[in-house]
Each structure stands twice: as C-alpha cells, then as structure tokens.
Amino acid sequence: IRPGHDGDGCQEAYSFCNGVKALPRMPIVELREKWCRKGERDGFTDDGGVKTGRSSMKNNLRVVTYNILADLYAGREVENHLMYGHCNMQDLLRQRRMPMIVAEILSYDADIVCLQEVDASIHDSLLRPVLEANGYQGFYSNKVSSQQEGCSMFWSTAAFELANNDDMRTFPLRSLLAKEHGENELSRQHSSHYYDAMSNVNDFVELERWESMNGIHDLFENHDEVRKVFQESVGQIVQIVRLTPKQTPQSFCTTKPESIVVANTHLFYHPMADHIRILQAYAVCHKLDEIRREGQYPDPVLICGDFNSGPLSGAVRLLTHRSVLPSDNDCWKNLNVYRWECGDSEY
C-alpha cells in the first residue's frame, strides 16, 4: 500500500503478504499405508502360510495415541466459525468424523490405544462397544470438570490378560502435588526395599530426584496464582493401568516383563502455561514411579498423551532427560505473567 493510503478496500491483498511454502515432511502420513496394511505386521504367518496381524507371540508393542477432538469443542467452533473456518462445516459433524476415527484406530491393529478429548457419550455409545467387539478392553476417565470430556484407554486382549477394575485407576493431576499426597509409608517401603536390594551409588542419586517436591510446595506457598491455576482451576487427569502380557510357549524364551504400567493424559493447553505443563508432567511421573514399585520389582512404564508441548518444551525435556533446570529453556518465562484470566477455558 502506498504511503498515506489507509488500506481501505485492500483487505484481500493482505492474505498475500506471506509466501506460500510447501508443507513440512510428515513421516506418519508416509508410513500410514504400511502400518494400516493388514497381514504385514511382525512377519507372523498362520498354518497356511498367510501373514497374520496382531499376535500374542510378538515381542514388541504397537501403541496408538490420538487426540480425536471432542465433539463438544468441534461443535462450538462450527457454530461460531472460529478455529476451523478453512474446513467444510459438514466434515466436522460427529456423524461423519467419529466413524472415520474409529475405522482409523482399528486399521492400526494396535496393542494399546490411548485417546484424548473423548466425549463421554462417544465413548459409551461408539468407542467402547466397537473396540470391545474387536478384542479390546478399556475404560474412560472424565476430566475434573463440568465438561463431559476426558481420556479413554484400550488394550488388546490378544496381547494382554484381562485387567481387574483395581488395576484401572484415574487421578486428578491437581491432587498429585498436594502436600498431603506426598510419599506415603508404603511407597517408601517399596522404594527402600528396591534400592537396598539392587542399588549402586547412581541409583541412590536417582532416588533423590523426587526431592524437587519440596521446591514445588515452596512455589505453591509463595506464588498464589500458580497454586490457584494448578490446584483449583485446571481439570486434567491421568489414567493409569497395570497390564499383564500374555505368556505363550514362544514367549518363555523372550524378555517379556511380568507386567507394565501404562499412563494416558492430556496436559493443559494454554500457550503461556509451559510452567503448568511441566508441573503436570512431573506429577504424572511421580505417580507412575510410585505405582510401578508396588510389586517386588519395578515395572517398565509407558506414558502416552497429548502434552500440548513441542520437542524443546520443558515438559518434553523432563520426560526425556528426567530434569529441567531454570537455565535449560524458557519454560518458566511466563511464571509471573500467566493468569487464569488469560484464557479461562478449562480444556
């Protein structure tokens, strides 16, 4: 626009300010056809020499984690033409989306399926009956919220034994860092037994990592807004289940664990709340460590979910490096800036 022109009548030209770029490479799209191709999994064959799909004899796991976009959010966006203005509104209707999502999930032939943003009604009327009919067991956990949306987790009964209700647990993240929730005597006994029997010096250093809990409690005591957001406002939960892999004659010569602990969660969304997500990730890890030590030996763990975090974020760094320091990245930069009023939606 020439100097002195107010731009009136030139609004459409603004859309051409940025050059058009090619989409980034998306490996998951490139691999999708191979992953979804029945009979090409793990190279197993039946008696007739035909390749088969999921098998309890395999020594690896196929895991799917998927945010399926709750219909209560998609419906709101359809009505107001906000986030998905580039989409055909008919494509966002639940009658179209949900059956396609179920077909996609089943096509991956997964051993473990972890879903986020699941409408309670969709779980009860579609996901649970369809996946159960296809050999899965699972459960749903609603967020600590008035919104009927949460997480669903399923596992293949061809790969795992049926789980008991006591093995399927749900924890509000807001409660996991409360002082009264701290390490109880039973978990201390499990940790003490494990480290006394099997540890070296490095293991004792690792055991001390949960001392960060003291610093978190100090943060809550000295920062009312962080405490309010984490312990009173956000409603995220974590699903945790202990699964027992099925043992077959072929598996006795492998290194299958007796059980594994699987978690599924959906961390807080707000782009200015990296510090809240890192606290939530810490809470999930702390609870998982407690549960995996309930037996004689600690179980391996698997953490799935929508972390609302990029690969360089504090939450991901905590999960991959087991620690985050103030100097590691900028995940703390909005600690004194973010307020719940910056975005009061609970999702």
C-alpha positions as CSV (number, residue, x, y, z in Angstrom):
1,I,0.0,0.0,0.0
2,R,1.4,3.4,-1.0
3,P,2.4,5.8,1.7
4,G,-0.6,7.8,3.0
5,H,-3.2,5.2,1.9
6,D,-5.3,4.0,4.8
7,G,-5.7,0.5,3.3
8,D,-9.4,0.7,2.9
9,G,-10.6,-1.7,0.2
10,C,-7.4,-3.6,0.2
11,Q,-8.1,-6.2,2.9
12,E,-8.0,-9.1,0.5
13,A,-4.5,-8.2,-0.6
14,Y,-3.2,-8.8,3.0
15,S,-3.6,-12.5,2.5
16,F,-0.7,-12.5,0.0
17,C,1.8,-10.9,2.3
18,N,3.4,-14.2,3.2
19,G,4.9,-16.5,0.5
20,V,3.3,-19.9,0.0
21,K,5.5,-22.7,1.3
22,A,5.4,-26.4,0.9
23,L,4.1,-28.5,3.7
24,P,6.8,-30.0,6.0
25,R,7.6,-33.6,5.6
26,M,5.2,-35.7,7.7
27,P,6.6,-39.2,8.3
28,I,3.5,-40.5,10.0
29,V,1.5,-39.8,6.8
30,E,4.1,-41.5,4.6
31,L,4.1,-44.6,6.9
32,R,0.4,-44.8,7.4
33,E,-0.3,-47.0,4.4
34,K,2.2,-49.6,5.6
35,W,1.1,-49.5,9.2
36,C,-2.5,-50.0,8.2
37,R,-1.9,-52.8,5.8
38,K,-3.3,-56.0,7.4
39,G,-1.1,-59.0,7.5
40,E,2.3,-57.2,7.3
41,R,2.8,-57.0,11.0
42,D,5.9,-58.6,12.5
43,G,6.1,-61.3,9.8
44,F,3.9,-63.9,11.5
45,T,2.1,-66.5,9.4
46,D,-0.7,-68.8,10.1
47,D,-0.8,-72.6,9.4
48,G,-1.5,-71.9,5.7
49,G,1.5,-69.6,5.3
50,V,-0.7,-66.4,5.2
51,K,0.7,-63.5,7.2
52,T,-1.4,-62.5,10.1
53,G,-1.9,-59.3,12.1
54,R,-1.8,-58.8,15.8
55,S,-0.3,-61.8,17.7
56,S,0.4,-62.6,21.3
57,M,3.6,-64.2,20.2
58,K,5.3,-61.0,19.1
59,N,8.0,-59.4,21.3
60,N,7.1,-55.7,20.5
61,L,4.1,-53.5,21.1
62,R,2.2,-51.3,18.7
63,V,0.9,-48.2,20.5
64,V,-1.5,-45.6,19.2
65,T,-2.1,-42.2,21.0
66,Y,-4.6,-39.9,19.4
67,N,-6.4,-36.6,20.3
68,I,-9.7,-37.1,18.5
69,L,-11.1,-33.6,19.1
70,A,-14.1,-33.7,21.3
71,D,-17.3,-33.1,19.6
72,L,-18.3,-30.5,22.2
73,Y,-15.4,-28.4,21.0
74,A,-15.8,-29.0,17.3
75,G,-19.5,-28.2,17.6
76,R,-18.8,-24.9,19.3
77,E,-16.2,-24.0,16.6
78,V,-18.7,-25.0,13.8
79,E,-21.3,-22.8,15.3
80,N,-19.1,-19.8,15.7
81,H,-16.9,-20.4,12.6
82,L,-13.8,-19.8,14.7
83,M,-10.9,-22.3,14.6
84,Y,-11.9,-24.4,11.7
85,G,-13.0,-21.7,9.2
86,H,-10.9,-23.4,6.5
87,C,-12.9,-26.6,6.8
88,N,-16.2,-27.7,5.2
89,M,-18.6,-27.5,8.2
90,Q,-20.2,-30.8,7.2
91,D,-16.8,-32.5,7.6
92,L,-16.7,-31.6,11.3
93,L,-20.0,-33.1,12.2
94,R,-19.8,-36.0,14.6
95,Q,-21.8,-38.3,12.3
96,R,-19.0,-38.0,9.8
97,R,-15.9,-37.7,11.9
98,M,-16.4,-40.3,14.6
99,P,-17.0,-43.4,12.4
100,M,-13.9,-42.4,10.4
101,I,-11.8,-42.1,13.5
102,V,-12.9,-45.5,14.8
103,A,-12.0,-47.0,11.4
104,E,-8.6,-45.3,11.5
105,I,-7.9,-46.6,15.1
106,L,-8.9,-50.2,14.2
107,S,-6.8,-50.1,11.0
108,Y,-3.6,-49.6,13.0
109,D,-4.1,-53.0,14.7
110,A,-2.6,-51.6,17.9
111,D,-2.0,-53.4,21.2
112,I,-2.6,-50.3,23.2
113,V,-4.8,-47.3,22.3
114,C,-4.7,-44.1,24.2
115,L,-7.2,-41.4,23.3
116,Q,-7.7,-37.8,24.4
117,E,-10.6,-35.3,24.1
118,V,-13.1,-38.1,24.1
119,D,-16.7,-37.2,24.7
120,A,-18.2,-39.3,27.4
121,S,-21.2,-40.1,25.2
122,I,-18.9,-41.1,22.3
123,H,-17.0,-43.5,24.5
124,D,-20.2,-45.1,25.8
125,S,-22.1,-45.3,22.5
126,L,-19.4,-45.9,20.0
127,L,-15.8,-46.4,21.1
128,R,-16.3,-48.9,23.9
129,P,-18.8,-51.3,22.1
130,V,-16.9,-51.2,18.8
131,L,-13.5,-51.8,20.3
132,E,-14.8,-54.5,22.7
133,A,-16.3,-56.3,19.7
134,N,-12.8,-56.1,18.1
135,G,-11.0,-57.7,21.0
136,Y,-10.1,-54.7,23.3
137,Q,-10.8,-53.9,26.9
138,G,-10.6,-50.4,28.3
139,F,-12.1,-47.6,30.4
140,Y,-12.9,-43.9,30.3
141,S,-12.0,-41.1,32.7
142,N,-13.7,-37.8,32.7
143,K,-11.8,-34.6,33.5
144,V,-12.4,-32.9,36.8
145,S,-14.7,-30.5,35.1
146,S,-18.4,-29.9,34.2
147,Q,-17.5,-30.7,30.6
148,Q,-18.2,-34.3,29.7
149,E,-14.9,-35.0,28.0
150,G,-11.8,-36.9,29.0
151,C,-9.5,-39.8,28.1
152,S,-10.0,-43.3,27.0
153,M,-7.6,-46.2,27.1
154,F,-7.9,-49.6,25.5
155,W,-5.7,-52.7,25.2
156,S,-5.8,-55.8,23.1
157,T,-7.0,-58.9,24.9
158,A,-4.9,-60.9,22.4
159,A,-1.7,-59.3,23.8
160,F,-2.7,-58.8,27.5
161,E,-4.7,-60.6,30.1
162,L,-8.0,-59.1,31.2
163,A,-7.3,-56.3,33.7
164,N,-9.2,-56.1,37.0
165,N,-11.1,-52.9,38.0
166,D,-8.5,-52.3,40.7
167,D,-5.8,-52.1,38.0
168,M,-7.6,-49.3,36.2
169,R,-7.1,-46.0,38.0
170,T,-7.8,-42.4,37.5
171,F,-6.0,-39.5,39.3
172,P,-6.8,-35.7,39.0
173,L,-3.4,-34.0,38.3
174,R,-4.3,-31.2,40.7
175,S,-4.2,-33.6,43.6
176,L,-0.9,-35.3,42.9
177,L,1.3,-32.5,44.1
178,A,-0.6,-31.6,47.3
179,K,1.4,-31.9,50.5
180,E,-1.0,-34.5,51.9
181,H,-0.5,-36.6,48.8
182,G,3.3,-36.8,49.3
183,E,5.1,-40.1,49.5
184,N,3.3,-42.5,51.9
185,E,4.9,-45.1,54.1
186,L,4.0,-48.0,51.8
187,S,5.7,-46.4,48.8
188,R,8.7,-45.5,51.0
189,Q,9.0,-49.2,52.0
190,H,8.8,-50.3,48.4
191,S,11.5,-47.8,47.3
192,S,13.7,-48.7,50.3
193,H,13.4,-52.4,49.6
194,Y,14.2,-52.0,46.0
195,Y,17.2,-49.7,46.4
196,D,18.6,-51.7,49.4
197,A,18.5,-54.9,47.4
198,M,19.5,-53.8,44.0
199,S,21.2,-50.4,44.0
200,N,24.5,-48.9,43.3
201,V,25.6,-45.3,44.0
202,N,24.0,-43.9,40.9
203,D,20.6,-45.5,41.9
204,F,20.7,-43.6,45.2
205,V,21.3,-40.4,43.3
206,E,18.2,-41.2,41.1
207,L,16.1,-41.9,44.2
208,E,16.8,-38.3,45.4
209,R,15.3,-36.8,42.3
210,W,11.8,-36.5,44.0
211,E,13.2,-34.0,46.4
212,S,12.0,-31.5,43.9
213,M,8.6,-32.0,45.5
214,N,9.8,-29.7,48.4
215,G,10.6,-27.0,45.9
216,I,7.2,-27.3,44.2
217,H,5.5,-27.0,47.6
218,D,7.5,-23.8,48.3
219,L,6.5,-22.5,44.8
220,F,2.8,-23.0,45.6
221,E,3.2,-21.4,49.0
222,N,4.9,-18.3,47.6
223,H,3.0,-18.0,44.3
224,D,-0.7,-17.8,44.7
225,E,-1.5,-17.7,41.0
226,V,0.5,-20.8,40.1
227,R,-1.1,-22.6,43.1
228,K,-4.6,-21.5,42.1
229,V,-4.2,-22.5,38.4
230,F,-2.7,-25.9,39.2
231,Q,-4.7,-27.0,42.2
232,E,-8.0,-25.2,41.7
233,S,-8.6,-24.3,38.1
234,V,-7.3,-26.9,35.6
235,G,-9.1,-30.2,35.5
236,Q,-6.7,-32.6,33.7
237,I,-6.5,-36.2,34.8
238,V,-4.2,-39.2,34.2
239,Q,-5.3,-42.7,33.5
240,I,-3.0,-45.5,34.8
241,V,-3.4,-49.2,34.2
242,R,-1.2,-52.2,35.1
243,L,-1.2,-54.7,32.2
244,T,0.0,-58.3,32.2
245,P,1.3,-59.5,28.8
246,K,0.0,-62.9,27.8
247,Q,2.7,-65.6,28.0
248,T,2.9,-68.2,25.3
249,P,5.3,-71.1,24.8
250,Q,7.2,-69.0,22.3
251,S,7.4,-66.1,24.8
252,F,9.1,-68.0,27.6
253,C,12.5,-67.6,25.8
254,T,12.0,-63.8,25.5
255,T,12.4,-61.0,27.9
256,K,8.7,-60.1,28.3
257,P,8.1,-58.3,31.7
258,E,5.5,-59.8,34.1
259,S,3.6,-56.5,33.8
260,I,3.8,-53.0,32.5
261,V,2.3,-49.7,33.7
262,V,0.7,-47.5,31.1
263,A,-0.4,-43.9,31.6
264,N,-2.6,-41.7,29.4
265,T,-3.1,-38.0,30.0
266,H,-3.8,-34.6,28.3
267,L,-1.9,-31.7,29.7
268,F,-3.1,-28.1,29.9
269,Y,-3.4,-26.3,26.6
270,H,-2.6,-22.6,27.1
271,P,0.4,-21.4,25.1
272,M,1.6,-19.2,28.0
273,A,1.4,-22.1,30.6
274,D,4.6,-24.1,29.9
275,H,5.3,-24.0,33.6
276,I,1.9,-25.5,34.4
277,R,2.5,-28.3,31.9
278,I,5.9,-29.1,33.4
279,L,4.4,-29.4,36.9
280,Q,1.7,-31.7,35.5
281,A,4.3,-33.9,33.7
282,Y,6.3,-34.1,37.0
283,A,3.1,-35.1,38.8
284,V,2.4,-37.9,36.3
285,C,6.0,-39.2,36.5
286,H,5.9,-39.1,40.3
287,K,2.7,-41.1,40.5
288,L,3.9,-43.6,37.9
289,D,7.1,-44.2,39.8
290,E,5.0,-44.9,43.0
291,I,2.7,-47.3,41.2
292,R,5.4,-49.2,39.3
293,R,7.2,-50.0,42.6
294,E,4.1,-51.6,44.2
295,G,5.4,-55.1,43.3
296,Q,8.6,-56.9,44.2
297,Y,10.4,-55.3,41.3
298,P,9.6,-52.0,39.5
299,D,7.6,-52.4,36.3
300,P,8.5,-50.7,33.0
301,V,6.3,-47.8,32.1
302,L,4.7,-46.3,29.0
303,I,3.5,-42.7,29.0
304,C,1.0,-41.6,26.3
305,G,-1.0,-38.5,25.8
306,D,-1.4,-35.1,24.2
307,F,1.2,-33.0,26.0
308,N,0.4,-29.7,24.2
309,S,4.2,-29.3,24.0
310,G,6.8,-29.1,21.4
311,P,10.0,-31.2,21.4
312,L,12.0,-28.4,23.0
313,S,9.5,-27.6,25.7
314,G,10.1,-28.1,29.4
315,A,7.5,-30.9,29.7
316,V,9.1,-33.0,27.0
317,R,12.6,-32.3,28.3
318,L,11.5,-33.5,31.7
319,L,10.2,-36.7,30.2
320,T,13.3,-37.3,28.1
321,H,16.0,-36.1,30.4
322,R,14.4,-36.5,33.9
323,S,15.3,-33.0,34.9
324,V,14.7,-29.4,33.9
325,L,16.8,-26.5,35.3
326,P,15.9,-22.8,35.2
327,S,18.7,-22.4,32.6
328,D,17.6,-25.3,30.4
329,N,15.0,-23.5,28.3
330,D,12.4,-20.7,28.6
331,C,9.6,-22.9,30.0
332,W,9.5,-20.6,33.1
333,K,9.3,-17.3,31.3
334,N,5.6,-16.8,32.0
335,L,5.7,-17.9,35.6
336,N,4.9,-14.4,36.8
337,V,2.9,-13.3,33.8
338,Y,0.3,-16.0,33.1
339,R,-3.0,-15.6,34.9
340,W,-6.1,-17.9,34.6
341,E,-7.9,-14.8,33.2
342,C,-5.6,-15.0,30.2
343,G,-7.9,-17.8,29.0
344,D,-10.5,-19.2,31.3
345,S,-11.5,-22.3,29.2
346,E,-10.9,-25.5,31.2
347,Y,-9.8,-27.5,28.2
